[in-house]
């Protein structure tokens, strides 16, 4: 909880900003193939 509060305080605490950030990260995740574990690059 404290870490989440610190992040909100530092990087924007409004619910709208949080929703926009989550949407952006969701799009980045989808663009990366929706994979949690990516293959190791040689």
Secondary structure, DSSP 4 states (H G I P E B T S, - for coil): -HHHHHHHHHH---HHHHHHHHHHHHHHHHHTTS-SSPPPP-
